Amino acid sequence: MSYVERYQNGTTCVSWDEDGNCTRREPTYTTTTHTTGAKITGTVESNNKFTVNGVPVACVDDQTNEQWSVDPSPSPKLGGSIVSISPSTSGSGAGRITTGNGARVTLNGKLIAVVGSTVQTHLGTSTAVSEGNSLLNM
């Protein structure tokens, strides 16, 4: 996530007396771009018919339904004000599981996902599956 801060970077003379001396100054402004992180939470959407405790087993290429919010919240660093945040302060989208288990156990030709499997998020970052069922021992 990125955000733009507008801040005062100096002054400029806008009025002079008959001797050429500045009689009135006004502030000048510029902008700079900062970055911040995002906290992403989500769930795996699996349509596999093989279940553990009634929950479908997740595999590589299964979709993740994600929600995110900026974290930490954007704040001015140079005493100015925030004029834009990109893409926004929160949102949602779909990612996907990209790696499976190290034992190479598959379901319908796809590696079964485990805690620690990599997820490519809809924001283009990588994270890992953090929760799952431990009833399958691979």
Secondary structure by P-SEA (a helix, b strand, c coil): cbbbbbbbcccccccccccccccbbbbbbbbbbbbbbbbbbbbbbbccccccccccccccccccccccccccccccccccccccccccccbbbbbbbccccccccccccbbbbccccccccccccccccccccccccc
